[in-house]
Amino acid sequence: MTIPSGTAAVIAPYDGDGPYPRAFARQGWRTVAVVPEHRLRPPAYRIAPIPAGYAGTVVHRGVRQTVKALRALGVSAVVAGSAEGIEAADRIAWQLGLPGADPASSPLRYDRGAQAARLSRAGIPALRGIRTTSPAAAVAWARTCPLPGYLLAPAVAGIPVEPVECADALQINSSWPVMRHAAVRYSGSAHLVLTELPSRPQYTVQTVTRPGPDGRPEHVVTGVWEDARSGHGRPDPAGPLSSDSRPARTLTLRTTRVLDALGVACGPATTRFAYRAGDEPLLVYSLAAPVVTPADEALRRTTAVHLVAPRMKPL
């Protein structure tokens, strides 16, 4: 099937020379970068250069002004270029009358704490944990839920801040200031999540969601990857799984339920699970943006294969 050409707006692409323009260009589309003005950016990106490779750039100062500019450019698709772009992408797509998720529920598509709470209400098993700005509250929760270990991470997923494993209250307290500083620097939010330590192995599921014939979202899994753990603790890709393998089938079914619960309606998403055969898959996070994860980047360096491009097919 030939995909008609068009113009896509990529909201807050903070990765410099990222994959978005090239991936869309392969499908005959041009891209426009929508870059928030400096005061609206997280501190780490306030002096970031204008991304390269885009046909044009729109400075985002407010939704109404941005929508007017994008409408004049004939934009017919909107995607988030980073975790920070998800809320703006939802609002802009909504105002343009383009396929997109409900702006009222945007945090469900990037916030670990909001996701866990939503899955719990939907009856889908999730990691036990707490989302808070208070280390005292986190320690109090850990004392009511004694576990072999905990994971401390920014509430906002998809930012370049590695979670930290904590064994006890002392490590939670000592790790908190550094993690909070990093979270604020890269996301603008001081909220952290403390969860049970996810089991190994972990998996990354890549998807593209499009409106189906009946208008309901259809989630297409484009890849399932098992992550190995390197010596520095980051996930490295162990390789793609066959779609016929038991883990891939199990994770595909669970991903569909999770994306439905989180209101993912359109575009690419990266979803990570902790899963061991015989147990329920537990969501680590889901991000409704084709952000390059450490696993993506490690694979690109070692094999020249990019995991993002297959997810960037225009809608």
C-alpha positions in Angstrom: 0.0 0.0 0.0 1.3 3.4 -0.9 1.2 5.9 1.9 0.3 9.4 0.8 2.9 12.1 1.4 2.3 14.8 3.9 3.8 16.9 6.6 4.3 15.7 10.2 5.0 17.8 13.2 7.4 16.4 15.7 6.9 18.0 19.1 10.0 18.7 21.3 12.6 16.6 19.5 15.5 17.1 22.0 17.8 14.5 20.5 19.5 16.7 18.0 20.1 14.9 14.8 17.4 12.3 15.6 15.7 9.6 13.5 12.5 11.4 12.8 13.2 13.3 9.6 15.0 10.3 8.0 12.3 7.9 9.0 9.5 10.0 7.7 11.4 10.9 4.5 11.6 7.2 3.6 7.8 7.3 3.4 7.7 10.5 1.4 6.8 12.8 4.2 8.4 16.1 5.3 8.8 17.0 9.0 8.5 20.2 11.0 10.2 20.5 14.4 8.0 22.1 17.1 10.5 23.4 19.6 9.2 24.9 22.9 10.6 28.3 23.7 13.4 28.3 26.3 11.2 29.1 29.4 9.0 26.0 28.6 11.9 23.5 28.3 13.4 21.4 31.1 16.7 23.0 32.4 18.9 20.5 30.5 17.5 21.5 27.2 17.2 25.3 27.5 20.3 25.9 25.4 19.8 22.9 23.1 20.4 23.8 19.5 17.5 23.7 16.9 17.3 20.1 15.7 18.9 19.3 12.3 17.3 17.7 9.3 13.8 19.2 9.5 12.1 21.1 6.7 11.1 23.8 9.1 10.9 24.9 12.7 8.0 26.3 14.7 8.7 27.9 18.1 6.1 26.7 20.6 4.9 29.5 22.9 1.3 28.4 23.3 -1.1 25.9 21.8 -3.2 28.4 19.9 -0.3 30.1 18.2 1.4 26.7 17.3 -1.8 25.2 15.9 -2.2 28.3 13.7 1.3 27.9 12.4 1.0 24.1 11.8 -2.3 24.5 10.1 -0.7 27.0 7.7 2.0 24.4 6.9 -0.5 21.7 6.1 0.5 19.4 8.9 -1.5 16.2 8.8 0.2 14.1 11.6 1.5 15.0 15.0 4.0 12.9 17.1 5.9 13.5 20.3 9.6 13.7 19.8 10.3 13.1 23.5 8.6 12.5 26.8 8.3 16.2 27.3 6.5 16.5 24.0 3.7 14.1 24.8 1.3 16.5 26.5 1.8 19.3 23.9 1.4 16.7 21.1 -1.9 15.5 22.5 -3.2 19.1 22.8 -2.0 20.2 19.4 -3.4 17.1 17.6 -6.7 17.6 19.4 -6.9 21.2 18.3 -6.0 20.3 14.7 -8.6 17.6 14.6 -6.0 14.9 13.9 -5.8 11.4 15.3 -4.4 11.5 18.8 -5.0 10.7 22.5 -7.2 12.5 25.0 -5.2 15.5 26.3 -6.9 15.1 29.7 -5.0 11.9 30.3 -1.6 12.7 28.9 0.4 11.7 32.0 -0.8 8.1 31.5 1.5 8.0 28.5 4.7 9.0 30.2 4.4 9.0 34.0 5.4 5.7 35.7 3.3 6.5 38.8 0.2 7.4 36.9 0.5 4.3 34.8 0.8 2.0 37.7 -2.3 3.5 39.4 -4.3 3.3 36.1 -3.3 -0.4 35.6 -4.3 -1.2 39.2 -7.7 0.3 38.7 -8.1 -1.7 35.4 -7.2 -4.9 37.1 -3.9 -5.3 35.3 -1.0 -6.4 37.6 1.6 -3.6 38.1 4.7 -3.0 40.1 4.0 -2.0 43.7 5.3 1.4 44.5 4.7 5.1 45.4 5.0 8.3 43.4 6.0 11.2 45.6 8.3 14.3 46.0 9.0 13.3 49.6 11.8 10.9 50.6 10.1 10.5 54.0 6.9 9.3 52.3 8.9 6.9 50.1 10.7 5.4 53.1 7.5 5.1 55.0 6.0 3.2 52.1 9.1 0.9 52.0 8.7 0.1 55.7 5.1 -0.9 55.1 6.1 -3.0 52.1 9.3 -4.8 53.1 11.0 -6.3 50.0 14.5 -7.6 49.0 15.1 -4.4 47.0 13.6 -1.3 45.5 14.1 0.8 42.4 14.2 4.6 42.5 13.5 6.4 39.3 12.1 9.7 37.9 8.4 9.6 37.5 8.8 10.8 33.9 9.9 7.9 31.7 12.2 8.2 28.7 14.6 10.8 30.0 18.4 10.0 30.2 18.4 9.3 33.9 19.2 5.7 35.0 17.1 4.2 37.9 19.0 3.3 41.0 18.6 0.1 43.0 18.2 0.6 46.8 18.4 -2.1 49.4 17.0 -0.2 52.4 15.8 3.2 53.8 19.4 4.4 54.1 20.1 3.9 50.4 16.7 5.5 49.5 17.5 8.6 51.5 21.1 8.9 50.2 20.1 8.4 46.6 17.1 10.7 46.7 18.8 14.2 46.3 20.8 13.2 43.3 17.9 11.5 41.6 15.6 14.4 42.3 18.2 16.9 40.8 18.5 14.8 37.7 14.7 14.4 37.3 14.2 18.1 37.6 17.0 18.8 35.2 15.7 16.6 32.4 12.0 16.6 32.9 11.1 19.7 35.0 9.4 17.5 37.5 10.6 16.6 41.0 8.3 13.6 41.3 10.1 10.3 41.8 8.8 6.7 42.0 10.0 4.0 44.3 8.9 0.6 43.3 9.6 -3.0 44.0 12.7 -4.2 42.2 11.5 -5.6 38.8 12.5 -9.2 38.2 14.8 -10.3 35.3 14.7 -10.6 32.4 13.1 -7.4 31.1 11.7 -6.9 27.6 11.1 -3.9 25.3 8.0 -4.0 23.1 7.8 -1.6 20.2 4.4 -0.7 18.7 2.6 1.6 16.3 -1.0 2.4 16.9 -3.4 3.5 14.2 -7.2 4.1 14.1 -8.9 1.0 12.9 -11.8 0.7 10.5 -14.3 1.2 13.3 -12.3 4.1 14.8 -10.9 2.1 17.7 -7.1 2.1 18.1 -5.3 -0.9 16.6 -1.9 -1.6 18.2 0.6 -3.3 15.9 3.7 -4.8 17.6 6.8 -4.1 15.5 9.3 -5.8 17.7 9.9 -7.6 21.0 13.4 -7.4 22.4 14.9 -9.2 25.4 17.3 -7.0 27.4 20.5 -8.4 28.9 22.2 -6.6 31.7 25.6 -5.1 31.1 28.3 -4.6 33.7 27.2 -1.0 34.2 23.6 -2.0 34.9 22.0 -0.6 31.8 19.8 -2.7 29.5 21.7 -4.0 26.4 19.8 -5.7 23.6 20.1 -9.5 23.8 18.3 -9.8 20.4 14.8 -9.8 18.9 12.4 -12.5 19.8 10.5 -14.6 17.3 6.9 -13.5 17.1 6.0 -17.2 17.7 7.9 -17.5 20.9 6.0 -17.8 24.1 7.4 -14.6 25.7 6.6 -12.6 22.5 3.0 -13.9 22.4 2.5 -13.3 26.1 3.9 -9.8 25.9 2.0 -8.9 22.8 -1.3 -9.7 24.5 -0.3 -7.8 27.6 1.0 -4.8 25.6 -2.4 -4.4 23.9 -4.2 -4.4 27.2 -1.8 -1.9 28.7 -1.9 0.5 25.8 -5.7 0.4 25.8 -5.7 1.1 29.5 -3.3 4.0 29.1 -5.3 5.6 26.3 -2.7 5.2 23.5 -4.7 6.1 20.4 -2.2 6.9 17.7 1.5 6.8 16.9 4.6 4.9 18.2 5.2 3.7 21.7 8.0 1.9 23.6 6.8 -0.3 26.5 9.1 -2.2 28.9 8.1 -5.2 31.0 9.6 -7.4 33.7 8.6 -10.9 32.9 9.6 -14.4 33.9 7.9 -17.5 32.5 5.1 -18.6 34.8 4.6 -15.1 36.2 2.5 -12.1 35.1 4.3 -9.5 33.0 4.7 -6.3 35.0 4.9 -2.9 33.4 8.1 -1.0 34.0 7.0 1.9 31.9 5.3 2.8 28.7 6.2 5.9 26.6 4.0 7.1 23.8 7.0 8.4 21.8 9.7 6.7 19.7 12.4 7.8 22.1 15.8 6.1 21.8 16.3 4.0 24.8 19.8 2.8 26.0 19.0 -0.5 24.4 18.2 1.2 21.1 21.4 3.1 21.1 23.5 0.1 22.1 22.1 -1.9 19.3 22.6 0.9 16.8 26.3 1.2 17.8 27.0 -2.5 17.5 24.9 -3.6 14.6 23.9 -0.4 12.7 20.2 -1.5 13.1 18.0 1.3 14.4 14.9 0.2 16.4 13.2 3.6 16.0 12.7 3.8 12.2 10.2 0.9 11.9 8.0 2.7 14.5 8.0 6.0 12.6 5.8 5.0 9.6 3.3 7.8 9.2 -0.3 7.3 10.2 
